[in-house]
Amino acid sequence: MRYATDFLRNSEQHAKFFMFPEVFFDWVFTKQGAKKWFSKQILYEIIKGKVRRPHSTFVSFRPRKELVRKPTRNDYAVNALADKIKREGSVFLKPTGMMASEGWGIARIQKNGNTLVITVSEDTAFKSLAETLPLGSFRVAGDKKIEILLSRERSIQRVLGEISSARFAYRHIAEREIRMPLYEGRKWEIRTIVQSPERKPTVVGHFAKVGGDNIAANVALGGREEEASRVISGIYKTLYPHKTKAGIGVLASEFFRRANAEAEKAMGAINSHIQRMAEKYITGLPKSEFYAREAAVDITGELNPQTGKIEPVVGEVQYPIFGGAETGLKKFDPVGYRRYKENRKGMVAQGKEVLMHAFGL
């Protein structure tokens, strides 16, 4: 109560962060260990079946130090991952911890005939991977990429078993590779900012993140931010060099219309989750006020061979937003940025009123 009173009375200095219910989650739930409400794994599960995204499987590997006495504890995860690689051909393995939001720890595992190709997102991971595998059992095939020849004695399961406990310890999500058309040879995604100024999820702006390579579209790993429409139009120009500017514009507009719908559905799924949790755990505060005020939805796309159009695919959702939204919007979507700031101002005032009333201040 004392913390809440001080926070509310000095809300001007906290205005950048002060918004209900996000500030409530940040304060109360962090102190009570309830971050799990919005862990990366939970967010994946919340949007599963609600938006268009690749099929995924959660796998959990034990670190090597925990396997000394129980060497078979990784068998289930290894077999599940091996089956998915055989079925899909190419799988992305992403950690569900916080560092995954910056692209760290991502690996692409491909099966090309009798060869297993593993590409990782940063140099430290590549060094760790090379040091883990038996000497002479692989060859370096490019930047942060190795190839391993498979055989009866050296199966996918055996290779994954060798590297999993050291390189891929703890929990990951394994998902089919999104077969996106690249932008200038690089991975990309559209960061879509969604707010609920009138209680209804509404997209307010976008900017693009273009990766430093064809593995991850993360700025922290050598990527950059760009204007979203420029990226989508650029991809379509590469796909259809003879199309007119107007024709490219029509295709890009359709992509954003459909992408916005996916982003708003993702935030709607988050709101349903928040409502369920509020009904179960929260007392003394109006349940009707428990809905997400803003979220970031990263959307990329796959080329539909039948229509020739890029189909929006949700990569992941960031809620609460930890940062990075304002800078990209301000630089590459000034109209969206002004809308974002104006909405935020109103939602901050609304949140303050909710909490002051709840605490009798």
ZAMARGU-4260 file (C-alpha; in steps of 0.2 Angstrom, whole numbers, plus 5000, padded with zeros to 4 digits):
<rodrens>
0) 5000/5000/5000 | 5014/5012/5005 | 5023/5009/4988 | 5007/5011/4978 | 5003/5027/4987
5) 5020/5034/4984 | 5020/5028/4966 | 5003/5037/4963 | 5007/5053/4971 | 5023/5054/4961
10) 5016/5047/4945 | 5023/5062/4934 | 5041/5055/4936 | 5034/5037/4932 | 5023/5043/4917
15) 5033/5034/4904 | 5030/5017/4913 | 5014/5020/4922 | 4999/5011/4914 | 4987/4999/4922
20) 4987/4985/4922 | 5005/4983/4915 | 5012/4993/4930 | 5002/4982/4942 | 5010/4966/4933
25) 5027/4974/4934 | 5026/4978/4952 | 5015/4965/4961 | 5017/4950/4950 | 5036/4952/4949
30) 5037/4953/4968 | 5026/4937/4970 | 5035/4927/4956 | 5020/4928/4944 | 5031/4933/4929
35) 5025/4916/4923 | 5009/4924/4918 | 5018/4931/4903 | 5033/4921/4900 | 5038/4918/4882
40) 5032/4900/4883 | 5015/4906/4890 | 5013/4919/4877 | 5016/4906/4863 | 5003/4895/4871
45) 4991/4909/4873 | 4991/4913/4854 | 4992/4895/4848 | 4977/4891/4837 | 4971/4909/4838
50) 4983/4916/4824 | 4992/4910/4809 | 5009/4903/4815 | 5020/4888/4812 | 5017/4872/4821
55) 5028/4871/4837 | 5033/4859/4850 | 5041/4863/4867 | 5057/4853/4871 | 5067/4853/4888
60) 5085/4848/4889 | 5094/4845/4905 | 5111/4852/4907 | 5125/4840/4906 | 5129/4842/4925
65) 5112/4835/4929 | 5114/4820/4918 | 5129/4812/4926 | 5118/4799/4935 | 5103/4799/4924
70) 5110/4799/4906 | 5093/4795/4898 | 5083/4811/4904 | 5085/4820/4888 | 5078/4805/4878
75) 5061/4812/4876 | 5066/4829/4870 | 5079/4822/4858 | 5067/4810/4850 | 5053/4824/4849
80) 5065/4836/4841 | 5072/4822/4829 | 5055/4817/4823 | 5050/4835/4820 | 5066/4838/4810
85) 5063/4822/4799 | 5045/4828/4797 | 5048/4846/4793 | 5065/4846/4785 | 5070/4862/4793
90) 5067/4867/4811 | 5071/4883/4821 | 5075/4880/4839 | 5073/4895/4851 | 5076/4897/4869
95) 5060/4903/4879 | 5071/4913/4891 | 5073/4932/4891 | 5088/4932/4880 | 5078/4925/4865
100) 5070/4942/4863 | 5087/4948/4857 | 5090/4933/4845 | 5103/4924/4856 | 5103/4906/4856
105) 5093/4903/4840 | 5098/4888/4830 | 5092/4882/4813 | 5093/4863/4811 | 5090/4856/4793
110) 5091/4838/4786 | 5097/4838/4768 | 5097/4819/4763 | 5110/4811/4774 | 5117/4828/4781
115) 5112/4837/4796 | 5116/4856/4794 | 5116/4867/4810 | 5117/4886/4809 | 5117/4896/4825
120) 5114/4915/4827 | 5130/4921/4835 | 5148/4917/4836 | 5149/4912/4855 | 5135/4898/4851
125) 5145/4892/4836 | 5161/4890/4846 | 5152/4881/4860 | 5144/4869/4847 | 5160/4866/4838
130) 5169/4862/4855 | 5154/4850/4860 | 5155/4839/4845 | 5168/4825/4843 | 5183/4831/4834
135) 5182/4826/4815 | 5163/4822/4816 | 5158/4838/4807 | 5164/4851/4794 | 5162/4870/4794
140) 5151/4874/4780 | 5150/4893/4781 | 5147/4907/4794 | 5141/4900/4810 | 5136/4884/4800
145) 5142/4866/4802 | 5137/4850/4793 | 5137/4833/4800 | 5136/4817/4790 | 5123/4805/4796
150) 5124/4786/4796 | 5117/4771/4805 | 5130/4773/4819 | 5128/4792/4819 | 5109/4795/4819
155) 5100/4812/4821 | 5096/4806/4839 | 5114/4803/4843 | 5120/4820/4836 | 5106/4829/4845
160) 5110/4819/4861 | 5128/4825/4860 | 5125/4843/4858 | 5108/4845/4868 | 5114/4845/4886
165) 5129/4857/4883 | 5122/4868/4869 | 5103/4868/4871 | 5101/4866/4889 | 5084/4870/4897
170) 5068/4874/4888 | 5066/4878/4870 | 5052/4880/4857 | 5055/4870/4841 | 5045/4876/4826
175) 5044/4873/4807 | 5055/4886/4798 | 5044/4900/4791 | 5049/4899/4773 | 5049/4918/4770
180) 5054/4927/4754 | 5070/4936/4760 | 5073/4955/4759 | 5090/4959/4752 | 5095/4941/4757
185) 5090/4944/4775 | 5077/4938/4787 | 5064/4951/4791 | 5049/4954/4802 | 5036/4968/4805
190) 5035/4975/4823 | 5017/4979/4824 | 5011/4990/4839 | 4994/4986/4846 | 4985/4997/4859
195) 4968/4997/4867 | 4963/5015/4870 | 4944/5011/4868 | 4946/4993/4876 | 4947/4986/4858
200) 4964/4980/4851 | 4969/4992/4837 | 4985/4993/4827 | 4993/5010/4828 | 5009/5008/4819
205) 5023/4997/4812 | 5042/4997/4808 | 5052/4983/4801 | 5067/4974/4808 | 5079/4967/4795
210) 5092/4954/4801 | 5110/4954/4799 | 5109/4937/4790 | 5096/4924/4785 | 5094/4916/4802
215) 5087/4930/4814 | 5079/4947/4811 | 5086/4954/4827 | 5094/4971/4828 | 5105/4965/4842
220) 5113/4953/4831 | 5119/4965/4817 | 5101/4969/4810 | 5093/4986/4807 | 5076/4995/4808
225) 5068/5001/4792 | 5051/5008/4786 | 5039/4993/4786 | 5031/4997/4769 | 5048/4999/4761
230) 5052/4981/4766 | 5036/4973/4760 | 5036/4983/4744 | 5054/4978/4741 | 5051/4960/4743
235) 5037/4961/4730 | 5047/4971/4718 | 5060/4957/4719 | 5047/4944/4716 | 5038/4953/4702
240) 5050/4965/4694 | 5038/4969/4680 | 5024/4974/4691 | 5019/4993/4691 | 5022/5003/4707
245) 5003/5004/4709 | 5002/4985/4708 | 5015/4983/4721 | 5006/4995/4732 | 4990/4985/4731
250) 4999/4969/4736 | 5008/4978/4751 | 4992/4986/4757 | 4983/4969/4757 | 4998/4961/4767
255) 4997/4975/4780 | 4978/4973/4781 | 4979/4955/4785 | 4994/4957/4796 | 4985/4970/4807
260) 4970/4958/4809 | 4982/4944/4815 | 4990/4956/4827 | 4974/4962/4834 | 4968/4943/4836
265) 4985/4940/4846 | 4981/4954/4858 | 4963/4948/4860 | 4970/4931/4865 | 4981/4940/4878
270) 4966/4949/4885 | 4956/4933/4887 | 4971/4926/4896 | 4972/4941/4907 | 4954/4940/4911
275) 4955/4922/4916 | 4970/4926/4928 | 4961/4941/4935 | 4945/4931/4939 | 4956/4918/4947
280) 4968/4928/4957 | 4964/4946/4959 | 4953/4954/4972 | 4949/4972/4977 | 4952/4979/4959
285) 4939/4980/4945 | 4940/4965/4934 | 4934/4975/4919 | 4950/4985/4919 | 4961/4970/4917
290) 4965/4970/4898 | 4981/4974/4889 | 4984/4992/4885 | 4998/4989/4873 | 5008/4974/4865
295) 5020/4972/4851 | 5017/4958/4838 | 5031/4953/4827 | 5024/4947/4810 | 5034/4940/4795
300) 5027/4930/4780 | 5027/4915/4769 | 5024/4916/4750 | 5008/4907/4745 | 5013/4897/4729
305) 4995/4897/4723 | 4991/4915/4725 | 5009/4923/4724 | 5005/4933/4739 | 5014/4935/4755
310) 5004/4927/4769 | 5006/4935/4786 | 5013/4924/4800 | 5015/4929/4818 | 5032/4925/4825
315) 5030/4930/4843 | 5021/4942/4855 | 5030/4954/4867 | 5019/4958/4882 | 5022/4969/4892
320) 5032/4979/4880 | 5050/4980/4887 | 5056/4993/4876 | 5060/4997/4858 | 5043/5002/4852
325) 5045/5021/4853 | 5062/5023/4844 | 5057/5013/4829 | 5040/5021/4827 | 5047/5038/4829
330) 5059/5036/4816 | 5050/5026/4803 | 5031/5029/4806 | 5029/5046/4813 | 5010/5046/4811
335) 5009/5030/4821 | 5021/5037/4834 | 5010/5052/4837 | 4995/5041/4838 | 5004/5029/4850
340) 5009/5044/4861 | 4992/5051/4862 | 4984/5035/4866 | 4997/5031/4879 | 4994/5048/4887
345) 4975/5044/4889 | 4978/5026/4895 | 4991/5033/4908 | 4978/5045/4915 | 4964/5031/4915
350) 4976/5019/4924 | 4980/5032/4937 | 4961/5035/4940 | 4958/5016/4942 | 4972/5013/4955
355) 4968/5029/4965 | 4950/5024/4966 | 4955/5006/4971 | 4967/5012/4985 | 4955/5026/4991
360) 4967/5040/4987
</rodrens>
